[in-house]
Amino acid sequence: MEWLIELGKGIGKFFLDPLLYFGVLYAIYLGYIRVKRERSNFHVRVQDGWFEARTYLSKGLLLGFVLSIVIFAVGFIIPLAFVLTVSAVTVLFALILKPSVLSPAYTLGVSFFLVMAIYLFQVNVPIFQESFNHIDSAVIPGVALLTGFLLLAEGILISRNAKQHTSPKLIRSKRGLNVGIHETKRLWMVPLLFLVPADALSLPFDFWPIVPVGDQSFTLLFIPYWIGFANQIRSLHPSHSLQIHGKKVFLLGILVSIVGAVGFWVELASIVGVSIAILGRLLISIRQYVRDNGQTYYFSKNQPGIVILDILPGTPADKMELKIGEVIKTVNGVHVQTEQEYYEALQLNRAYCKLEVIDDNGENRFVNRALYEGEHHELGIITFGMENQWKKDVS
């Protein structure tokens, strides 16, 4: 019964945590700036403005549940001072308005070293000093392992969710031409259940699940932890690029988890594990940026036709199962190379449409479908005809 009461309190504290609602506002902001940019570039938005908020509230729930079970089964206890520090660092990083800095490697890593500095230099923390007084070691065992676990979660979310519904964007190339890229900005809420001592906030070295014994007091704290991600994809298909990115983050999470587990016995391993997380996550982002800048743009293919930059959900193009990155070669039997030719060819038959497209493997395929009154007159394709763009730029 006592466990059920404490669990209920923990869930109650979850809904009282300002981070939960601050995250909703942050996700709404991400949706607002995306829709504003898409309308500026293409006069239409792809996903509605609430897409990021729905993603924030739903896509991290299962992972949070699984991680909470694992954390509880491992049995390590997180000091309340560290939880408060992570929350403060998360809010400060959120003010930068760049979701990429909200990776667990950065929020947990910075919090880890910040708590170490507060302990070693005896820094006074207003309001929350009592929580910091109960820390009995500069190195908190379990933080590196927790960072590794959350990097695993980030890798999964990037591979499975961030690659879905990326946003098209127009930028200027080094030659001054408009080129198409894809961008993704996500914020996921991963609810985590921690066992936090309510009186003596020291960390025991017994890793098995802890139950209340005698006069021992504890708190089950449910927190809405954030995982943020942002990426621009230029040289690869968006889905393929983010699959690679997510795999690298996942592998980094495995490495950090292994090193972090050793930290329960060797304090230096915890420091090494968190350092690997920060430097490794930074290196993954830098390598991806350098690779993209050194290669040609994926949506500037040198072949005749109209490159499909994106597809509006629920439109004829979506129902015809056209894919991002495919090239429209002919429309109703007419070869097209510019957006104007594409639109004119569509008007040749307003009741039926037949397209010849070139897929990612360079193979031709034909798709066709009857068109009905009220459906999108341009099939719902966001096109990117390079020849047409060049004509616009030089006119």
GIURUR-V762217 format. One record per residue. N is the residue number from 1. PSI is psi as a letter, one per 20 degrees, with the letter a starting at -180 (* if undefined). OMEGA is omega in whole degrees, -180 to 180 (NA if undefined). D_FIRST is the distance of its C-alpha to the first C-alpha in whole Angstrom. Layout:
# GIURUR-V762217
n=N psi=PSI omega=OMEGA d_first=D_FIRST
n=N psi=PSI omega=OMEGA d_first=D_FIRST
This chain:
# GIURUR-V762217
n=1 psi=h omega=-180 d_first=0
n=2 psi=h omega=178 d_first=4
n=3 psi=g omega=-179 d_first=5
n=4 psi=h omega=178 d_first=5
n=5 psi=g omega=-180 d_first=6
n=6 psi=h omega=177 d_first=9
n=7 psi=g omega=178 d_first=10
n=8 psi=g omega=177 d_first=11
n=9 psi=g omega=-180 d_first=12
n=10 psi=g omega=178 d_first=14
n=11 psi=h omega=178 d_first=15
n=12 psi=g omega=178 d_first=17
n=13 psi=h omega=178 d_first=18
n=14 psi=g omega=-178 d_first=20
n=15 psi=i omega=175 d_first=22
n=16 psi=i omega=-178 d_first=23
n=17 psi=p omega=-180 d_first=25
n=18 psi=h omega=-180 d_first=28
n=19 psi=h omega=-180 d_first=29
n=20 psi=g omega=-175 d_first=28
n=21 psi=h omega=174 d_first=30
n=22 psi=h omega=178 d_first=33
n=23 psi=h omega=177 d_first=33
n=24 psi=g omega=179 d_first=33
n=25 psi=h omega=179 d_first=36
n=26 psi=g omega=-180 d_first=38
n=27 psi=h omega=177 d_first=37
n=28 psi=h omega=177 d_first=39
n=29 psi=g omega=179 d_first=42
n=30 psi=g omega=177 d_first=42
n=31 psi=h omega=-180 d_first=43
n=32 psi=g omega=-177 d_first=45
n=33 psi=h omega=177 d_first=48
n=34 psi=g omega=-179 d_first=48
n=35 psi=g omega=179 d_first=49
n=36 psi=g omega=180 d_first=51
n=37 psi=g omega=-180 d_first=53
n=38 psi=g omega=178 d_first=53
n=39 psi=h omega=178 d_first=55
n=40 psi=h omega=-178 d_first=57
n=41 psi=g omega=-169 d_first=58
n=42 psi=j omega=-180 d_first=58
n=43 psi=k omega=177 d_first=58
n=44 psi=q omega=175 d_first=55
n=45 psi=q omega=-177 d_first=51
n=46 psi=f omega=175 d_first=50
n=47 psi=q omega=179 d_first=46
n=48 psi=r omega=-174 d_first=45
n=49 psi=i omega=-180 d_first=44
n=50 psi=j omega=-176 d_first=40
n=51 psi=g omega=-179 d_first=40
n=52 psi=h omega=179 d_first=39
n=53 psi=g omega=177 d_first=36
n=54 psi=h omega=178 d_first=35
n=55 psi=g omega=-180 d_first=35
n=56 psi=g omega=-173 d_first=33
n=57 psi=i omega=-171 d_first=30
n=58 psi=h omega=-167 d_first=30
n=59 psi=i omega=-179 d_first=31
n=60 psi=j omega=-174 d_first=29
n=61 psi=g omega=-178 d_first=26
n=62 psi=g omega=178 d_first=26
n=63 psi=h omega=178 d_first=27
n=64 psi=g omega=178 d_first=24
n=65 psi=g omega=-180 d_first=22
n=66 psi=g omega=-179 d_first=23
n=67 psi=h omega=179 d_first=24
n=68 psi=g omega=178 d_first=20
n=69 psi=g omega=180 d_first=19
n=70 psi=g omega=180 d_first=22
n=71 psi=g omega=-179 d_first=22
n=72 psi=h omega=179 d_first=18
n=73 psi=h omega=177 d_first=20
n=74 psi=h omega=172 d_first=22
n=75 psi=j omega=178 d_first=20
n=76 psi=q omega=-175 d_first=22
n=77 psi=p omega=180 d_first=21
n=78 psi=p omega=178 d_first=23
n=79 psi=q omega=179 d_first=24
n=80 psi=h omega=179 d_first=24
n=81 psi=h omega=180 d_first=28
n=82 psi=g omega=178 d_first=28
n=83 psi=g omega=179 d_first=26
n=84 psi=h omega=180 d_first=28
n=85 psi=g omega=178 d_first=31
n=86 psi=g omega=179 d_first=31
n=87 psi=g omega=180 d_first=30
n=88 psi=g omega=179 d_first=33
n=89 psi=h omega=179 d_first=35
n=90 psi=g omega=179 d_first=34
n=91 psi=g omega=180 d_first=35
n=92 psi=g omega=179 d_first=39
n=93 psi=h omega=179 d_first=39
n=94 psi=h omega=-179 d_first=39
n=95 psi=i omega=176 d_first=41
n=96 psi=h omega=179 d_first=44
n=97 psi=k omega=174 d_first=43
n=98 psi=o omega=-176 d_first=44
n=99 psi=h omega=-177 d_first=41
n=100 psi=h omega=-180 d_first=42
n=101 psi=i omega=179 d_first=41
n=102 psi=k omega=171 d_first=37
n=103 psi=q omega=178 d_first=37
n=104 psi=h omega=179 d_first=34
n=105 psi=h omega=-177 d_first=37
n=106 psi=g omega=-177 d_first=38
n=107 psi=g omega=179 d_first=35
n=108 psi=h omega=-179 d_first=33
n=109 psi=g omega=179 d_first=36
n=110 psi=g omega=179 d_first=38
n=111 psi=h omega=180 d_first=34
n=112 psi=g omega=-178 d_first=34
n=113 psi=h omega=177 d_first=38
n=114 psi=g omega=177 d_first=37
n=115 psi=h omega=176 d_first=35
n=116 psi=g omega=-179 d_first=37
n=117 psi=g omega=179 d_first=40
n=118 psi=g omega=-180 d_first=38
n=119 psi=g omega=-175 d_first=37
n=120 psi=h omega=-176 d_first=40
n=121 psi=j omega=177 d_first=42
n=122 psi=l omega=-180 d_first=40
n=123 psi=p omega=178 d_first=40
n=124 psi=p omega=-179 d_first=38
n=125 psi=o omega=-178 d_first=36
n=126 psi=q omega=177 d_first=36
n=127 psi=g omega=-174 d_first=33
n=128 psi=j omega=-176 d_first=30
n=129 psi=h omega=-179 d_first=32
n=130 psi=h omega=178 d_first=29
n=131 psi=h omega=-179 d_first=27
n=132 psi=h omega=179 d_first=30
n=133 psi=h omega=-177 d_first=31
n=134 psi=i omega=176 d_first=28
n=135 psi=p omega=-176 d_first=30
n=136 psi=j omega=178 d_first=31
n=137 psi=q omega=179 d_first=33
n=138 psi=h omega=-179 d_first=35
n=139 psi=p omega=-179 d_first=34
n=140 psi=o omega=177 d_first=31
n=141 psi=q omega=178 d_first=30
n=142 psi=h omega=-179 d_first=28
n=143 psi=g omega=179 d_first=30
n=144 psi=g omega=178 d_first=33
n=145 psi=g omega=177 d_first=31
n=146 psi=g omega=177 d_first=29
n=147 psi=g omega=178 d_first=32
n=148 psi=g omega=179 d_first=33
n=149 psi=g omega=-177 d_first=30
n=150 psi=h omega=173 d_first=31
n=151 psi=h omega=173 d_first=34
n=152 psi=g omega=179 d_first=34
n=153 psi=g omega=179 d_first=32
n=154 psi=g omega=179 d_first=35
n=155 psi=g omega=179 d_first=37
n=156 psi=g omega=-179 d_first=36
n=157 psi=h omega=177 d_first=36
n=158 psi=g omega=-177 d_first=39
n=159 psi=h omega=-172 d_first=40
n=160 psi=h omega=-175 d_first=39
n=161 psi=g omega=-176 d_first=38
n=162 psi=h omega=-179 d_first=41
n=163 psi=i omega=180 d_first=44
n=164 psi=p omega=175 d_first=43
n=165 psi=l omega=171 d_first=45
n=166 psi=r omega=-172 d_first=47
n=167 psi=p omega=177 d_first=49
n=168 psi=q omega=-177 d_first=53
n=169 psi=q omega=175 d_first=55
n=170 psi=p omega=176 d_first=58
n=171 psi=r omega=176 d_first=59
n=172 psi=p omega=177 d_first=63
n=173 psi=r omega=179 d_first=64
n=174 psi=h omega=178 d_first=66
n=175 psi=j omega=177 d_first=69
n=176 psi=j omega=-180 d_first=68
n=177 psi=q omega=173 d_first=67
n=178 psi=p omega=177 d_first=64
n=179 psi=q omega=-178 d_first=62
n=180 psi=p omega=173 d_first=59
n=181 psi=r omega=174 d_first=55
n=182 psi=q omega=-177 d_first=52
n=183 psi=q omega=175 d_first=49
n=184 psi=p omega=176 d_first=45
n=185 psi=o omega=-176 d_first=43
n=186 psi=q omega=171 d_first=39
n=187 psi=p omega=180 d_first=36
n=188 psi=p omega=175 d_first=33
n=189 psi=o omega=-180 d_first=29
n=190 psi=o omega=-179 d_first=27
n=191 psi=p omega=-178 d_first=23
n=192 psi=p omega=179 d_first=22
n=193 psi=o omega=-179 d_first=18
n=194 psi=q omega=171 d_first=19
n=195 psi=o omega=-175 d_first=17
n=196 psi=o omega=177 d_first=18
n=197 psi=p omega=-178 d_first=19
n=198 psi=i omega=-179 d_first=18
n=199 psi=f omega=178 d_first=21
n=200 psi=o omega=-174 d_first=23
n=201 psi=k omega=177 d_first=24
n=202 psi=r omega=-178 d_first=26
n=203 psi=o omega=176 d_first=25
n=204 psi=r omega=178 d_first=25
n=205 psi=j omega=174 d_first=27
n=206 psi=o omega=-170 d_first=24
n=207 psi=i omega=-179 d_first=23
n=208 psi=q omega=-180 d_first=21
n=209 psi=p omega=-175 d_first=17
n=210 psi=p omega=177 d_first=16
n=211 psi=q omega=-180 d_first=12
n=212 psi=p omega=-180 d_first=12
n=213 psi=p omega=177 d_first=14
n=214 psi=c omega=-177 d_first=15
n=215 psi=j omega=-178 d_first=16
n=216 psi=p omega=178 d_first=16
n=217 psi=q omega=-177 d_first=15
n=218 psi=r omega=175 d_first=14
n=219 psi=p omega=171 d_first=14
n=220 psi=o omega=-175 d_first=14
n=221 psi=p omega=179 d_first=17
n=222 psi=o omega=-176 d_first=18
n=223 psi=q omega=178 d_first=22
n=224 psi=n omega=-177 d_first=25
n=225 psi=q omega=-179 d_first=27
n=226 psi=q omega=166 d_first=31
n=227 psi=p omega=-179 d_first=33
n=228 psi=q omega=179 d_first=37
n=229 psi=q omega=175 d_first=40
n=230 psi=q omega=-178 d_first=44
n=231 psi=q omega=171 d_first=47
n=232 psi=p omega=-177 d_first=50
n=233 psi=p omega=-175 d_first=52
n=234 psi=g omega=-168 d_first=55
n=235 psi=i omega=-179 d_first=57
n=236 psi=r omega=172 d_first=55
n=237 psi=p omega=-176 d_first=53
n=238 psi=g omega=-178 d_first=50
n=239 psi=g omega=-179 d_first=48
n=240 psi=g omega=-179 d_first=49
n=241 psi=g omega=-178 d_first=49
n=242 psi=h omega=174 d_first=46
n=243 psi=g omega=178 d_first=45
n=244 psi=g omega=-179 d_first=47
n=245 psi=g omega=-180 d_first=45
n=246 psi=h omega=179 d_first=41
n=247 psi=g omega=180 d_first=42
n=248 psi=g omega=179 d_first=44
n=249 psi=h omega=179 d_first=40
n=250 psi=g omega=179 d_first=38
n=251 psi=h omega=175 d_first=41
n=252 psi=h omega=178 d_first=40
n=253 psi=h omega=177 d_first=36
n=254 psi=g omega=-179 d_first=37
n=255 psi=g omega=-179 d_first=39
n=256 psi=h omega=179 d_first=37
n=257 psi=g omega=180 d_first=34
n=258 psi=g omega=179 d_first=36
n=259 psi=h omega=-179 d_first=37
n=260 psi=h omega=179 d_first=34
n=261 psi=h omega=178 d_first=32
n=262 psi=h omega=-178 d_first=35
n=263 psi=i omega=176 d_first=34
n=264 psi=h omega=-180 d_first=31
n=265 psi=h omega=-178 d_first=34
n=266 psi=o omega=-175 d_first=37
n=267 psi=h omega=-178 d_first=36
n=268 psi=h omega=-180 d_first=40
n=269 psi=h omega=177 d_first=38
n=270 psi=g omega=178 d_first=36
n=271 psi=g omega=179 d_first=39
n=272 psi=g omega=-179 d_first=41
n=273 psi=g omega=179 d_first=38
n=274 psi=h omega=178 d_first=37
n=275 psi=g omega=177 d_first=41
n=276 psi=h omega=180 d_first=42
n=277 psi=g omega=-178 d_first=39
n=278 psi=g omega=-177 d_first=41
n=279 psi=h omega=-180 d_first=45
n=280 psi=g omega=180 d_first=44
n=281 psi=h omega=178 d_first=43
n=282 psi=g omega=-179 d_first=46
n=283 psi=h omega=179 d_first=48
n=284 psi=g omega=-180 d_first=47
n=285 psi=g omega=-179 d_first=47
n=286 psi=g omega=-179 d_first=51
n=287 psi=h omega=179 d_first=52
n=288 psi=h omega=179 d_first=51
n=289 psi=g omega=-180 d_first=53
n=290 psi=g omega=180 d_first=56
n=291 psi=g omega=-178 d_first=56
n=292 psi=h omega=-179 d_first=56
n=293 psi=h omega=-177 d_first=59
n=294 psi=i omega=-178 d_first=61
n=295 psi=r omega=-180 d_first=61
n=296 psi=q omega=-180 d_first=63
n=297 psi=p omega=-178 d_first=61
n=298 psi=h omega=-177 d_first=59
n=299 psi=k omega=173 d_first=60
n=300 psi=l omega=-176 d_first=64
n=301 psi=q omega=-178 d_first=65
n=302 psi=l omega=176 d_first=68
n=303 psi=q omega=-176 d_first=69
n=304 psi=q omega=178 d_first=71
n=305 psi=a omega=-178 d_first=68
n=306 psi=p omega=180 d_first=65
n=307 psi=p omega=178 d_first=62
n=308 psi=o omega=-179 d_first=59
n=309 psi=h omega=176 d_first=57
n=310 psi=r omega=-177 d_first=54
n=311 psi=p omega=179 d_first=53
n=312 psi=p omega=-179 d_first=52
n=313 psi=q omega=175 d_first=49
n=314 psi=j omega=-179 d_first=50
n=315 psi=r omega=178 d_first=54
n=316 psi=h omega=180 d_first=56
n=317 psi=h omega=178 d_first=56
n=318 psi=g omega=-180 d_first=53
n=319 psi=h omega=176 d_first=53
n=320 psi=i omega=178 d_first=56
n=321 psi=k omega=170 d_first=54
n=322 psi=q omega=-173 d_first=56
n=323 psi=q omega=173 d_first=54
n=324 psi=p omega=178 d_first=54
n=325 psi=i omega=177 d_first=57
n=326 psi=q omega=-177 d_first=59
n=327 psi=p omega=177 d_first=63
n=328 psi=o omega=-177 d_first=65
n=329 psi=g omega=178 d_first=68
n=330 psi=q omega=175 d_first=70
n=331 psi=o omega=-178 d_first=69
n=332 psi=l omega=177 d_first=71
n=333 psi=i omega=-178 d_first=73
n=334 psi=p omega=176 d_first=74
n=335 psi=p omega=-179 d_first=73
n=336 psi=q omega=177 d_first=71
n=337 psi=i omega=179 d_first=71
n=338 psi=r omega=179 d_first=70
n=339 psi=h omega=180 d_first=68
n=340 psi=g omega=178 d_first=71
n=341 psi=h omega=179 d_first=72
n=342 psi=g omega=-179 d_first=69
n=343 psi=g omega=-180 d_first=68
n=344 psi=h omega=-180 d_first=72
n=345 psi=h omega=178 d_first=71
n=346 psi=h omega=-177 d_first=68
n=347 psi=i omega=-179 d_first=71
n=348 psi=h omega=178 d_first=73
n=349 psi=o omega=-175 d_first=71
n=350 psi=i omega=-179 d_first=68
n=351 psi=i omega=-176 d_first=67
n=352 psi=q omega=-179 d_first=66
n=353 psi=p omega=177 d_first=66
n=354 psi=p omega=-178 d_first=66
n=355 psi=q omega=168 d_first=65
n=356 psi=p omega=-176 d_first=66
n=357 psi=q omega=176 d_first=64
n=358 psi=p omega=-176 d_first=64
n=359 psi=a omega=-177 d_first=60
n=360 psi=h omega=-180 d_first=59
n=361 psi=j omega=180 d_first=61
n=362 psi=j omega=-179 d_first=64
n=363 psi=q omega=180 d_first=64
n=364 psi=q omega=172 d_first=66
n=365 psi=q omega=-179 d_first=64
n=366 psi=p omega=175 d_first=65
n=367 psi=q omega=180 d_first=62
n=368 psi=q omega=-177 d_first=63
n=369 psi=q omega=173 d_first=62
n=370 psi=q omega=180 d_first=63
n=371 psi=q omega=-176 d_first=62
n=372 psi=q omega=-178 d_first=61
n=373 psi=p omega=180 d_first=62
n=374 psi=i omega=179 d_first=60
n=375 psi=r omega=-176 d_first=58
n=376 psi=p omega=-174 d_first=59
n=377 psi=i omega=178 d_first=62
n=378 psi=j omega=179 d_first=62
n=379 psi=i omega=-177 d_first=60
n=380 psi=k omega=180 d_first=57
n=381 psi=p omega=169 d_first=58
n=382 psi=o omega=-173 d_first=58
n=383 psi=r omega=176 d_first=61
n=384 psi=n omega=178 d_first=62
n=385 psi=o omega=-174 d_first=66
n=386 psi=h omega=-179 d_first=67
n=387 psi=g omega=179 d_first=71
n=388 psi=h omega=178 d_first=70
n=389 psi=h omega=-179 d_first=68
n=390 psi=h omega=179 d_first=71
n=391 psi=h omega=180 d_first=74
n=392 psi=h omega=-175 d_first=71
n=393 psi=h omega=-175 d_first=71
n=394 psi=i omega=-180 d_first=75
n=395 psi=* omega=NA d_first=76
